[in-house]
Amino acid sequence: MKATLIAALLSVSSLVACVDSTGISSDDSSAEPRLATNGMTPQSIVPTGIYAAPLTSAALNQNSLISTAGGRSYLQYLTDCALSSTQSVKGTSGFTTYTFTGNIGIAPAWTTRALTAVEGNWISACVLSRANQTGTNVQISMRGSIPLWGTTADEAANYNVEEGAFYGNVWSGNAAQYHACNGADQVRVGDTYGDLPLRQCAQPDPNNPGYTPCGFVFDGNCSDVCVRSASGDYFTSCNGNTYVVTTRLYGTAP
């Protein structure tokens, strides 16, 4: 199973787009807002095979990530992206028990089975969108075509600064598979408005062409490499990858 899922995750462009089996539209605006903080440094993203089995206390106890503060931080971001706000899982390292809580709810069934390739790709995009070069916590609005991932009226009204888009595969720990592109407002106003100066992972690094300051592969301006949704609110695909998280920040850029 592990080898199969790795192969699927490494071939994201060949996977079919995620389909909502419940019949609920991807543009449904009645779902809970997908607001999240981000303070995870890019260096926290490391290889892990935790996706290949159910996310249980036993699995956490046996995973080396739980033994370090950085590893536990990464586990929290993985859990936050995967599980819902009503779910949590505990793990123990030494004599200390840690609780990892959910939020976004991409793969709530992970507690009972291994991740599917589709879930793994969406969690990858979610985790990449949460990275922050300086580790500063910034509230972001996460948008995308994932089923049940809606945007409330309040969120749509208040989070209008388009920072960029994120996609790729975090499970291998290979930074060559972490991708980002520059959003319209980041391109237009640069680091001159709101929280944009605190978010660097989707823009080009002048000292390292072809990459972002976070070490992600910089694919260019999203407007050039992505397909925007009919609503204009997010990108449905970027460079052929259909598992894309578009990030918007608080405010409306001038």
N, C-alpha and C positions, 0 to 999 in steps of 0.2 A: 504493500500500500504506500509506504514512504517513497519508494523509488517512482511509483506511478504518479503521485501527487507532485513530486519535484519536477518531473518531466512536463506535467501539465502547467505548472506555474511558470516554468521557463519558456513556455510557448504560449504566452497570453494572447498573442495576436491570432492564434488559430482557434481559440475557444469561442463558442457562440455567445452572443450577448445574454446577460442575465434576464430570465423571463419570470414574471410575477405569476406564480401558480395560483394565487388567490383571486386573480382578476382585478386587483386594485391597481389603478394607474400609477405609473412612476411619478407623475406630476401632481399626485394627490396632495393638497395643501392642508388637509385636516390632521396629518400625522404630527407627532411631537417634533419640536424643533431639534435640529442637529447642531446645537451649540456645544463647543468643547474648548477647553483650555489646552495650550501647548507649551510645554517646557522641556520636552525631551531633546537632548542634544543628539545630533546625527551619529555620534560615536557610540550611542547606546544600541544602535541597530546591529545585532550580531547574529551569526548563524544559530538556528535552533530547529530541531525536529519535533517540537512540541505539537505541531499541527497534525501529526500522523496518528494521534490517539485522542480519546476523550480528555477534555480539560477537567481533571479531577484533583483532589488533594493528593492522591497517590502519585499522579503524574508530576505535579509541582514539586513534591518532596524529592523526586528522583531527578529533577532537572537542575543542572548546575547553575542556572540563572538565579535561582532563589538564594544562593549562598552569598551574593554580593549586593550592595546597595544599587549599583548601576543595573544589575540584572533584574532586581525586583522592580525597579522603575520601568524597565522595558516590558516586563510581564504585566505591569499595571496598564500600560498603554495598549498592549495586545488584548488584554481582557476588556478594557474600556471600549475598544472598537468592536469586539466580537459579541459580548454579552449585553443583555438589556439591563435597564436600571434596577430591575427587581432581582437580578441575579448576582451572586458572588461565589467565590471559591477560595478556600483557605489552603495555605501551605506552610510547612514548618521547616525552619533551618536552625540547627542547634536546639536551643530551648525556647526559641521565639516563634510564635505563630503569626503569620501575616494574612490579611484578608485582601483579596483582589476583587474589586467591584466593577460591574458592567455599566454601560451608559448608552452607547450608540445602537447596539443590537443587530449587528450584521449577521451573526451566526449564533443565535441563542441555543441551538441544538448541539453546540460543541461540547457541552457538558456530558453528552451521552454517546457521542460518536466522533470520529475523526472529521476534520474539515473537508469539505469538497473543494475541488479546484476553483470553482467560482467564488466560494466564500473566502478562500485563501487570497485570491487576487483582490477582492474588495477590501479585506483587512489590510493587505499590503498598501493599497492606496490611502486608506485611512491613517495608518501609522506614518507614512511618509508625509502626509499633510500636517501631522502634529509636530514634526521636528522643528527645532528652533536653534539656530547657530549659537546663541548666547545662553540658552536655557531659560529665557525670560517667558513667563506665563502671559499669554495673550489670548483673549477670547476670540474664537473664529466661528464662522458659520460654514458648515460643510454641505455642499450641494452636489447632487449627482443623480444618475438615472436608476439607482438601485431601488427595487420595490420597497414600498412603505417608508421611503426616505423623503419625507415631505418638508416643506418650508412654511412655517406659520406666517400669518399676516404681519405680526409684530416683528418677526425675524426679517422678513422681506423688506419691511419698511425701514429697519434700523441698520442692517448689515448690507451695505451696497458698494463697498470698496473692493473691487475685484483684484485679488492679489495674484492668483495663478492657478495652476492645476498640477496634480501629482498622480503618478501611476508607476507600476513596476512590480518587483518581487523582492520582498524583504527576507524571505525564509532562508535563502542561501547565504545571506550576509555579504553578497558581492555588490559593491557600490556601483558597478557598471550597469546594474539592473534597477537602479533608483533613478527615476526620470521626473523632470519638472519643466514647466514652461511659464513664461511671464504673462500675467494677466493684463487686461486693457488699462486699468487704472495705475498699476505699477509701471507700465510702459509710459503712460501719459504724464503722470505727476512725479514718478520716482519716489525717493524716500523723503518726501516733503509734506506728507499729510497723514494725520491720525497715527495708527499703529504700523504703517508700512515700514518705518525705520527699524521696527523691532522684529520684522520678518524678512529673512534674507534667502530662504531656501529655494525660491522660485525665480530668482533673478540671476543674471550672468555675473560671474566673478571676473573682474578685470585683470586679476593676477593669475588666473588659471582658465584660459579660454576653453570653451566647450563644457564647462562645469559651473555649478552654482557655488556660492561661498560655503554651502553645507556639504560639498563634494558630490552632489547629485549630477547626473548627466543633464546639461542644459540643452533642451531641444529647440529653443528659440521663442519667439512670441507665440502665445497660444492661438492668436488669430490666424497665424500662418500654418500651424501644424494640427489644429484641432477642429472638430465639427461642433458647432454650438447647437444647443437644444432649440426646439421650436419656440419655447418661451423666452429664450435668450438668457436664462438664469444660470446655466451651467454648460459644460462641455460633455457631449455624449461619447466622444472618442478623441484620442490624440495619438498621432502616428500609428493608427491601426489598433491601438489598445482601447478596448471598450469598458475598462474598469478604471474610471477616472473620478477623482474627487476634486472639485473646484472649491477654492476657498475664498470667502469674502470676509472683510473686516468691518468693524463698526464705523458708521458714518456714511457720508456721501461725498466723494471726492469733488473738489471744485472744478 
